[in-house]
Amino acid sequence: MSSAPGTSLFRPIAWRSLSQGAATPTFDGLTAVAPSWGVAALFSIVGDPWGLTGREGALYMLLAWSVVATSVMTILFPRKTYAFVALAACTVLLYALRLPVASNNKTITTMFDLCILLSGTVLAAQGKLTRERLYESLRTPARLILATMYFYGIFHKINTDFLDPTVSCAVGLYKPLAEPFGLEDNLVGRYLAIWSTFVIEGIAIVALFWKRWFAIGLTSALVFHYIIPISAYSWYMDFSSLVFALYMLTMPREASAKIYEITCRHVVEPLRSLFGRIGILAPIAALLAIATLVVLLLALANPGRPALMLLHSIFILTWAVVGGVAMTAMIYAAMLYLPYRGGTAGRNPYAAWNWIVPVLYFISCLSPYLGLKTESSINMFSNLHTEGGTTNHLLFSRPPYLFDYQRDVVQVVASSSPSLTRTANEGRMNVLFSIEEFLRRHPDQWVTYIHDGQLIEQATAASLTLESATWLERKLLIFKQVDPNRPKVCTH
């Protein structure tokens, strides 16, 4: 059977005409932010595969998949405020279930999600909850959280070991990027990696509050955060995508609107015209399929790689494309307004309460110096140590403890726990509080350790003399393992 003359069995698709023919929906602020936040949440949750598969329990799995579902909703329906708020609520609940949490990314995410819930609640109570007001009320908290992140990103690194090119965490990120060029051991390159960290984060924090030259700080920060996941040093995709989303909120409205216009006109509307709303996910699905195929083919050629490494590789490739496209669009839009000549919005009507969560978070990041938690304080990959009453920080001769949780450090000698046995074999030490809490959570386990020169043999929960920690202590205090060697090598 043949078609009639001059006709075709398949209608030709003119992508340009699709992109030009569709009218761009009105920009209302959250329309650009919500999908970015959804993508960041997806990058975060896929880094926790055991939670998605039920290994952490049924409630944990339910909340994890709720995060996935609400993330997809914010991408497909960016104008549905309830999806954006529901994603924040699910993320906060999952974080509460996880406590204590070591991840800085998950903590930063939860802090901003608390800002979303607080803003939504206050505006609803005042009878003023609109998308525009919610968007405006979140801009200051986003800027303050980014500023806190960059401030402590600099402050915690002012220590002797971060400045040491033999052990610096900056060098740990530099080496895999420089190795293909044979420059991983280049001393100039190592020092450049160390000091450029301070320069980039310094520019970023200044530009957050210098609106005229905001684009310069945004450009340097986005390039930096785009590159670090590609180093494969750690699962950085969640952290970088989180930063991208927060920058979407803090950049001038005109630039954010331009990104939305570009994305909507040239990507979203053509896909919706071809495949319906679900078609918005088509490029992501295709990218994941291609990345998975590439990684599996490489795994066949190089067998023996663990499953988590393969998962990491798939999402590094995914990030290379998704992050690259997002970075390019954001920098392009920001540069259109450099220098920024727009007016200021005047006094922020939400200033009284939208500082609450960021200020509390800023204070909590002082915890390593106060004798409290050493995890989840923006001290990741900083080489910082504050345990045992000593520190390598250049501004303190001794940490100014207000609490004694870090003061007692013990050396595990033997244990019925494989993880603690591995710690002992590797020569690492632990804060005493962590060992005692481990025993209380696992009353069938025992630990032999040295404390203040005294050997404590086969300690169990029953042999502990101190009272149990309070619920708040158990939920909020989490400590890194202690490296007794100096200089201190880079850990997370």
MILUMTI-147430 format. One record per residue (C-alpha): residue number from 1; residue in one letter; chain; x, y, z. Coordinates in Angstrom, 3 decimals. Layout:
 num residu chaine        X        Y        Z
 NUM      A      A        X        Y        Z
...
This chain:
 num residu chaine        X        Y        Z
   1      M      A    0.000    0.000    0.000
   2      S      A    1.358    3.408   -0.890
   3      S      A    0.519    6.807    0.353
   4      A      A   -1.146    9.428   -1.784
   5      P      A    1.137   11.622   -3.857
   6      G      A    2.577   14.495   -1.919
   7      T      A    1.769   12.982    1.473
   8      S      A    3.900   11.188    4.041
   9      L      A    3.182    8.312    6.386
  10      F      A    4.905   10.244    9.166
  11      R      A    4.309   13.871    9.999
  12      P      A    7.671   15.691    9.967
  13      I      A    8.502   17.287   13.271
  14      A      A    9.852   20.817   13.136
  15      W      A   11.365   21.379   16.566
  16      R      A   12.046   25.034   15.800
  17      S      A    8.412   25.672   14.896
  18      L      A    7.277   23.905   18.040
  19      S      A    9.548   26.028   20.198
  20      Q      A    8.495   29.243   18.466
  21      G      A    4.805   28.508   18.245
  22      A      A    4.162   27.809   21.914
  23      A      A    3.483   30.736   24.202
  24      T      A    5.681   30.864   27.263
  25      P      A    3.587   30.694   30.472
  26      T      A    3.852   33.614   32.845
  27      F      A    6.891   33.434   35.117
  28      D      A    6.004   33.541   38.807
  29      G      A    9.331   32.853   40.562
  30      L      A    8.725   29.355   41.884
  31      T      A    8.299   27.984   38.360
  32      A      A   12.080   27.922   37.905
  33      V      A   12.948   27.015   41.487
  34      A      A   10.603   24.065   42.046
  35      P      A   11.959   21.804   39.254
  36      S      A   15.531   22.629   40.308
  37      W      A   14.707   21.607   43.874
  38      G      A   13.087   18.417   42.614
  39      V      A   16.167   17.469   40.580
  40      A      A   18.411   18.149   43.593
  41      A      A   16.223   15.904   45.760
  42      L      A   16.471   13.092   43.199
  43      F      A   20.267   13.319   43.052
  44      S      A   20.282   13.103   46.847
  45      I      A   17.917   10.169   47.240
  46      V      A   19.575    7.954   44.602
  47      G      A   22.772    8.229   46.638
  48      D      A   20.957    6.212   49.320
  49      P      A   19.990    3.030   47.427
  50      W      A   19.617    0.891   50.555
  51      G      A   16.882    3.180   51.849
  52      L      A   14.971    2.832   48.587
  53      T      A   15.223   -0.969   48.669
  54      G      A   13.891   -1.353   52.219
  55      R      A   17.085   -2.272   54.034
  56      E      A   16.523    0.613   56.478
  57      G      A   12.960   -0.438   57.279
  58      A      A    9.470   -0.023   55.837
  59      L      A    8.848    3.512   57.146
  60      Y      A   12.199    4.693   55.845
  61      M      A   11.482    3.199   52.417
  62      L      A    8.005    4.762   52.360
  63      L      A    9.411    8.222   53.067
  64      A      A   12.262    7.743   50.594
  65      W      A    9.852    6.873   47.793
  66      S      A    7.624    9.760   48.879
  67      V      A   10.600   12.044   48.241
  68      V      A   10.995   10.489   44.786
  69      A      A    7.292   10.916   43.995
  70      T      A    7.078   14.528   45.156
  71      S      A   10.337   15.349   43.356
  72      V      A    8.885   14.089   40.084
  73      M      A    5.720   16.073   40.810
  74      T      A    7.667   19.312   41.199
  75      I      A    9.374   18.675   37.851
  76      L      A    6.171   17.794   35.980
  77      F      A    3.979   20.372   37.726
  78      P      A    6.213   23.308   38.706
  79      R      A    3.157   25.520   39.267
  80      K      A    1.624   23.218   41.875
  81      T      A    2.657   24.798   45.172
  82      Y      A    1.420   21.790   47.116
  83      A      A    3.964   19.547   45.342
  84      F      A    6.831   21.879   46.280
  85      V      A    5.706   22.055   49.921
  86      A      A    5.014   18.302   50.048
  87      L      A    8.565   17.608   48.847
  88      A      A    9.892   19.784   51.669
  89      A      A    7.714   17.998   54.234
  90      C      A    8.715   14.494   53.064
  91      T      A   12.403   15.441   53.093
  92      V      A   12.202   16.857   56.624
  93      L      A   10.388   13.753   57.894
  94      L      A   12.967   11.456   56.300
  95      Y      A   15.789   13.496   57.822
  96      A      A   14.140   13.269   61.263
  97      L      A   13.893    9.495   60.881
  98      R      A   17.564    9.295   59.882
  99      L      A   18.880   11.292   62.855
 100      P      A   21.680   11.567   63.753
 101      V      A   22.768   12.505   60.226
 102      A      A   26.391   12.914   59.133
 103      S      A   25.679   14.245   55.633
 104      N      A   26.218   17.978   55.189
 105      N      A   24.188   17.930   51.992
 106      K      A   21.163   16.390   53.683
 107      T      A   21.449   18.842   56.563
 108      I      A   21.633   21.886   54.263
 109      T      A   18.692   20.538   52.268
 110      T      A   16.649   20.037   55.422
 111      M      A   17.464   23.529   56.673
 112      F      A   16.071   25.047   53.512
 113      D      A   13.076   22.706   53.549
 114      L      A   12.353   23.960   57.064
 115      C      A   12.458   27.490   55.646
 116      I      A    9.888   26.449   53.031
 117      L      A    7.587   24.960   55.667
 118      L      A    8.019   27.922   58.023
 119      S      A    7.346   30.453   55.262
 120      G      A    4.319   28.548   54.031
 121      T      A    2.908   28.214   57.548
 122      V      A    3.393   31.876   58.500
 123      L      A    2.010   33.194   55.215
 124      A      A   -0.984   30.853   55.433
 125      A      A   -1.655   31.956   59.023
 126      Q      A   -1.580   35.578   57.851
 127      G      A   -3.909   34.799   54.955
 128      K      A   -1.214   35.925   52.500
 129      L      A   -0.026   32.643   51.007
 130      T      A    0.537   33.163   47.293
 131      R      A    3.247   31.757   45.058
 132      E      A    4.792   35.186   44.627
 133      R      A    4.946   35.858   48.373
 134      L      A    6.319   32.388   49.074
 135      Y      A    9.014   32.927   46.445
 136      E      A   10.009   36.321   47.861
 137      S      A   10.049   35.013   51.431
 138      L      A   12.496   32.243   50.466
 139      R      A   15.050   34.390   48.673
 140      T      A   16.713   35.726   51.828
 141      P      A   16.967   32.308   53.576
 142      A      A   18.489   30.811   50.413
 143      R      A   21.111   33.570   50.315
 144      L      A   21.860   33.207   54.042
 145      I      A   22.230   29.423   53.827
 146      L      A   24.621   29.760   50.886
 147      A      A   26.560   32.432   52.789
 148      T      A   26.776   30.149   55.843
 149      M      A   28.017   27.311   53.657
 150      Y      A   30.742   29.431   52.073
 151      F      A   31.727   31.118   55.334
 152      Y      A   32.348   27.818   57.108
 153      G      A   33.757   26.367   53.916
 154      I      A   36.523   28.931   54.393
 155      F      A   36.687   29.119   58.191
 156      H      A   37.009   25.381   58.890
 157      K      A   39.807   25.112   56.313
 158      I      A   42.043   27.636   58.059
 159      N      A   44.125   24.833   59.544
 160      T      A   47.646   23.528   59.115
 161      D      A   46.660   20.309   57.376
 162      F      A   44.381   21.794   54.718
 163      L      A   47.290   24.072   53.791
 164      D      A   49.658   21.077   53.569
 165      P      A   49.940   19.924   49.913
 166      T      A   50.754   16.361   50.991
 167      V      A   47.414   15.752   52.755
 168      S      A   45.059   18.630   51.856
 169      C      A   41.537   17.685   50.841
 170      A      A   41.828   20.232   48.034
 171      V      A   44.636   18.101   46.619
 172      G      A   42.417   15.033   46.981
 173      L      A   39.979   16.668   44.570
 174      Y      A   42.735   18.028   42.345
 175      K      A   44.593   14.755   41.766
 176      P      A   41.943   12.795   39.804
 177      L      A   41.330   15.839   37.612
 178      A      A   45.057   16.437   36.979
 179      E      A   46.085   12.793   36.593
 180      P      A   45.119   12.479   32.891
 181      F      A   47.568   15.316   32.198
 182      G      A   50.356   13.883   34.389
 183      L      A   50.142   16.860   36.774
 184      E      A   48.805   15.145   39.901
 185      D      A   52.147   15.555   41.724
 186      N      A   52.844   19.079   40.491
 187      L      A   53.473   21.216   43.587
 188      V      A   52.292   24.423   41.934
 189      G      A   49.068   22.715   40.892
 190      R      A   48.520   21.413   44.409
 191      Y      A   48.983   24.829   45.994
 192      L      A   46.798   26.352   43.297
 193      A      A   44.036   23.886   44.227
 194      I      A   44.356   24.803   47.911
 195      W      A   44.321   28.568   47.530
 196      S      A   41.781   28.663   44.704
 197      T      A   39.313   27.060   47.121
 198      F      A   39.564   30.099   49.394
 199      V      A   39.411   32.513   46.444
 200      I      A   36.341   30.931   44.828
 201      E      A   34.406   30.633   48.076
 202      G      A   35.451   34.150   49.075
 203      I      A   34.227   35.618   45.781
 204      A      A   30.992   33.654   46.107
 205      I      A   30.170   34.938   49.578
 206      V      A   30.897   38.571   48.657
 207      A      A   28.913   38.402   45.416
 208      L      A   25.876   37.001   47.236
 209      F      A   25.415   40.423   48.832
 210      W      A   26.855   42.627   46.068
 211      K      A   23.986   42.462   43.640
 212      R      A   25.618   44.570   40.940
 213      W      A   28.347   41.963   40.373
 214      F      A   26.359   38.917   41.428
 215      A      A   27.011   37.168   38.110
 216      I      A   30.763   36.978   38.758
 217      G      A   30.315   35.084   42.014
 218      L      A   27.626   32.892   40.493
 219      T      A   29.842   31.994   37.534
 220      S      A   32.871   31.010   39.627
 221      A      A   30.698   29.098   42.108
 222      L      A   28.745   27.161   39.481
 223      V      A   31.868   26.155   37.575
 224      F      A   33.455   24.993   40.850
 225      H      A   30.380   23.027   41.917
 226      Y      A   29.994   21.541   38.452
 227      I      A   33.569   20.224   38.414
 228      I      A   33.833   18.650   41.874
 229      P      A   31.357   15.781   41.252
 230      I      A   33.249   14.893   38.071
 231      S      A   36.381   14.317   40.174
 232      A      A   34.574   11.161   41.433
 233      Y      A   36.126   11.790   44.857
 234      S      A   32.763   11.417   46.550
 235      W      A   29.022   11.511   45.802
 236      Y      A   29.007   15.259   45.172
 237      M      A   26.113   15.415   42.685
 238      D      A   23.546   15.957   45.418
 239      F      A   25.546   18.762   47.000
 240      S      A   26.217   20.555   43.715
 241      S      A   22.627   20.272   42.464
 242      L      A   21.466   21.655   45.819
 243      V      A   23.746   24.679   45.375
 244      F      A   22.476   25.201   41.816
 245      A      A   18.880   25.243   43.092
 246      L      A   19.670   27.750   45.855
 247      Y      A   21.402   29.990   43.322
 248      M      A   18.257   29.876   41.204
 249      L      A   16.502   31.563   44.137
 250      T      A   19.189   34.106   44.920
 251      M      A   19.940   35.341   41.391
 252      P      A   18.104   38.471   40.156
 253      R      A   14.495   37.812   39.208
 254      E      A   15.140   38.893   35.628
 255      A      A   17.877   36.278   35.204
 256      S      A   15.743   33.555   36.760
 257      A      A   12.868   34.522   34.459
 258      K      A   15.193   34.334   31.445
 259      I      A   16.239   30.778   32.394
 260      Y      A   12.598   29.813   32.705
 261      E      A   11.804   31.364   29.323
 262      I      A   14.669   29.523   27.603
 263      T      A   13.835   26.190   29.215
 264      C      A   10.111   26.459   28.692
 265      R      A   10.235   27.661   25.091
 266      H      A   13.014   25.419   23.786
 267      V      A   12.633   22.270   25.908
 268      V      A    9.439   21.930   27.941
 269      E      A    6.808   23.119   25.461
 270      P      A    8.195   21.152   22.469
 271      L      A    8.348   17.987   24.587
 272      R      A    4.816   18.514   25.889
 273      S      A    3.566   19.106   22.351
 274      L      A    5.081   15.817   21.208
 275      F      A    4.539   13.499   24.160
 276      G      A    2.276   15.245   26.659
 277      R      A    3.326   16.382   30.098
 278      I      A    5.167   13.148   30.881
 279      G      A    7.415   13.924   27.919
 280      I      A    9.260   16.428   30.111
 281      L      A   10.999   13.424   31.658
 282      A      A   11.984   11.926   28.288
 283      P      A   15.455   13.541   28.051
 284      I      A   16.287   12.489   31.610
 285      A      A   15.142    8.915   30.956
 286      A      A   17.137    8.764   27.719
 287      L      A   20.219   10.188   29.407
 288      L      A   20.001    7.665   32.254
 289      A      A   19.593    4.820   29.760
 290      I      A   22.641    5.914   27.754
 291      A      A   24.752    6.457   30.889
 292      T      A   23.757    3.037   32.233
 293      L      A   24.610    1.364   28.931
 294      V      A   28.023    3.051   28.784
 295      V      A   28.871    2.085   32.369
 296      L      A   27.721   -1.523   31.915
 297      L      A   29.789   -1.890   28.745
 298      L      A   32.836   -0.535   30.575
 299      A      A   32.098   -2.870   33.492
 300      L      A   32.085   -5.856   31.135
 301      A      A   35.484   -4.792   29.846
 302      N      A   36.755   -4.205   33.404
 303      P      A   34.990   -6.764   35.631
 304      G      A   35.062   -6.802   39.409
 305      R      A   33.739   -3.302   40.070
 306      P      A   31.317   -3.086   43.047
 307      A      A   27.692   -2.191   42.351
 308      L      A   27.871    1.117   44.222
 309      M      A   30.813    2.207   42.072
 310      L      A   28.779    1.481   38.949
 311      L      A   25.851    3.479   40.350
 312      H      A   28.207    6.346   41.154
 313      S      A   29.607    6.252   37.618
 314      I      A   26.143    6.323   36.040
 315      F      A   25.201    9.451   37.928
 316      I      A   28.547   11.146   37.310
 317      L      A   27.816   10.842   33.586
 318      T      A   24.266   12.035   34.181
 319      W      A   25.517   15.005   36.181
 320      A      A   28.063   15.878   33.502
 321      V      A   25.180   16.532   31.104
 322      V      A   22.439   17.802   33.440
 323      G      A   24.809   19.961   35.456
 324      G      A   26.534   21.231   32.323
 325      V      A   23.270   22.316   30.708
 326      A      A   22.037   23.953   33.927
 327      M      A   25.349   25.730   34.494
 328      T      A   25.451   27.055   30.938
 329      A      A   21.873   28.348   31.071
 330      M      A   22.327   29.990   34.470
 331      I      A   25.616   31.671   33.573
 332      Y      A   24.235   32.865   30.231
 333      A      A   21.169   34.382   31.895
 334      A      A   23.209   35.988   34.675
 335      M      A   25.680   37.514   32.226
 336      L      A   22.836   39.252   30.413
 337      Y      A   22.451   41.349   33.555
 338      L      A   26.118   42.064   34.300
 339      P      A   26.485   44.537   35.825
 340      Y      A   23.037   44.304   37.358
 341      R      A   21.273   47.656   37.183
 342      G      A   17.902   46.664   38.516
 343      G      A   16.424   48.286   41.565
 344      T      A   16.169   46.783   45.025
 345      A      A   12.912   45.563   46.454
 346      G      A   13.274   47.780   49.505
 347      R      A   12.762   46.558   53.019
 348      N      A   12.078   42.840   53.154
 349      P      A    8.634   42.385   54.761
 350      Y      A    9.571   38.836   55.805
 351      A      A   12.843   39.732   57.556
 352      A      A   11.507   39.181   61.068
 353      W      A   11.073   35.440   60.704
 354      N      A   12.881   34.230   57.616
 355      W      A   16.222   34.592   59.414
 356      I      A   15.283   32.114   62.163
 357      V      A   16.393   28.850   60.530
 358      P      A   19.536   30.266   58.829
 359      V      A   20.762   31.851   62.081
 360      L      A   20.208   28.640   64.049
 361      Y      A   22.040   26.737   61.332
 362      F      A   24.945   29.200   61.406
 363      I      A   25.289   28.710   65.173
 364      S      A   25.091   24.912   64.869
 365      C      A   28.081   24.913   62.504
 366      L      A   30.259   26.174   65.371
 367      S      A   29.698   22.852   67.143
 368      P      A   33.156   21.288   66.459
 369      Y      A   34.837   24.108   68.404
 370      L      A   32.288   23.981   71.236
 371      G      A   32.832   20.291   71.968
 372      L      A   29.643   19.165   70.243
 373      K      A   29.170   17.180   67.001
 374      T      A   31.997   16.963   64.484
 375      E      A   29.798   15.779   61.611
 376      S      A   27.278   17.787   59.591
 377      S      A   28.817   21.192   60.373
 378      I      A   30.086   22.196   56.889
 379      N      A   33.485   20.784   57.893
 380      M      A   33.482   18.138   55.175
 381      F      A   36.801   17.687   53.385
 382      S      A   38.419   20.404   55.507
 383      N      A   41.158   18.382   57.314
 384      L      A   39.867   19.958   60.538
 385      H      A   40.267   18.199   63.885
 386      T      A   39.065   19.441   67.262
 387      E      A   38.907   16.234   69.335
 388      G      A   40.737   15.460   72.548
 389      G      A   41.144   19.101   73.549
 390      T      A   43.514   19.858   70.648
 391      T      A   43.013   21.375   67.222
 392      N      A   44.916   22.127   64.046
 393      H      A   42.932   25.324   63.443
 394      L      A   45.218   28.322   63.098
 395      L      A   42.945   30.669   65.071
 396      F      A   42.836   28.526   68.227
 397      S      A   45.610   27.086   70.361
 398      R      A   42.975   24.862   71.979
 399      P      A   39.325   24.474   70.988
 400      P      A   37.073   26.662   73.198
 401      Y      A   34.897   23.810   74.453
 402      L      A   31.642   24.665   76.193
 403      F      A   30.802   20.949   76.382
 404      D      A   32.977   17.900   77.063
 405      Y      A   31.672   15.391   74.513
 406      Q      A   34.860   15.540   72.413
 407      R      A   37.298   15.694   75.306
 408      D      A   37.511   11.925   75.906
 409      V      A   38.991   10.009   72.968
 410      V      A   39.541    6.247   73.142
 411      Q      A   41.529    3.702   71.147
 412      V      A   39.541    0.571   70.308
 413      V      A   41.688   -2.551   70.766
 414      A      A   39.159   -5.264   69.963
 415      S      A   35.435   -5.642   69.486
 416      S      A   32.717   -8.082   68.548
 417      S      A   31.663   -5.519   65.945
 418      P      A   33.339   -5.947   62.530
 419      S      A   33.183   -2.194   61.864
 420      L      A   34.882   -1.301   65.161
 421      T      A   37.431   -4.065   64.607
 422      R      A   38.233   -2.521   61.247
 423      T      A   38.591    0.862   62.970
 424      A      A   41.054   -0.648   65.443
 425      N      A   43.079   -2.307   62.690
 426      E      A   43.320    0.982   60.795
 427      G      A   44.572    2.824   63.872
 428      R      A   41.669    5.244   64.096
 429      M      A   40.201    6.356   67.404
 430      N      A   36.722    7.298   68.590
 431      V      A   35.073    9.820   70.846
 432      L      A   34.026    7.980   74.022
 433      F      A   30.428    9.166   73.634
 434      S      A   30.210    7.311   70.295
 435      I      A   31.453    4.042   71.804
 436      E      A   29.035    4.249   74.724
 437      E      A   26.121    4.980   72.419
 438      F      A   27.123    2.093   70.165
 439      L      A   27.017   -0.274   73.142
 440      R      A   23.648    1.034   74.297
 441      R      A   22.182    0.534   70.832
 442      H      A   23.752   -2.937   70.578
 443      P      A   23.541   -4.533   74.051
 444      D      A   24.776   -7.864   72.670
 445      Q      A   28.111   -6.351   71.515
 446      W      A   31.333   -5.691   73.455
 447      V      A   34.310   -3.379   72.986
 448      T      A   37.802   -3.399   74.506
 449      Y      A   39.416    0.040   74.440
 450      I      A   42.086    2.224   76.008
 451      H      A   40.940    5.382   77.798
 452      D      A   43.459    7.718   79.448
 453      G      A   46.025    4.892   79.450
 454      Q      A   43.649    2.455   81.149
 455      L      A   42.558   -0.737   79.386
 456      I      A   38.795   -1.293   79.590
 457      E      A   38.182   -4.924   78.655
 458      Q      A   35.043   -6.175   76.929
 459      A      A   32.838   -3.280   77.952
 460      T      A   29.138   -3.867   77.311
 461      A      A   25.975   -1.853   77.771
 462      A      A   25.480   -3.527   81.149
 463      S      A   28.920   -2.441   82.375
 464      L      A   28.470    1.259   81.585
 465      T      A   28.329    3.344   84.738
 466      L      A   27.180    6.655   83.267
 467      E      A   23.540    7.461   82.648
 468      S      A   22.227    6.986   79.147
 469      A      A   22.324    9.965   76.840
 470      T      A   19.104   11.906   76.486
 471      W      A   16.928   11.541   73.413
 472      L      A   18.140   14.929   72.162
 473      E      A   21.800   13.960   72.593
 474      R      A   21.297   10.705   70.706
 475      K      A   19.527   12.468   67.842
 476      L      A   21.793   15.502   67.436
 477      L      A   25.301   14.374   68.374
 478      I      A   27.349   12.483   65.816
 479      F      A   31.140   12.336   65.688
 480      K      A   33.732   11.504   63.079
 481      Q      A   36.272    8.823   63.787
 482      V      A   39.487   10.408   65.031
 483      D      A   42.743   10.198   63.111
 484      P      A   45.603   10.405   65.664
 485      N      A   48.271   10.874   62.987
 486      R      A   49.692   14.254   62.066
 487      P      A   49.439   15.708   59.562
 488      K      A   45.796   14.681   59.409
 489      V      A   44.964   13.026   56.122
 490      C      A   41.815   13.983   54.259
 491      T      A   38.584   12.255   55.209
 492      H      A   35.026   13.227   54.383
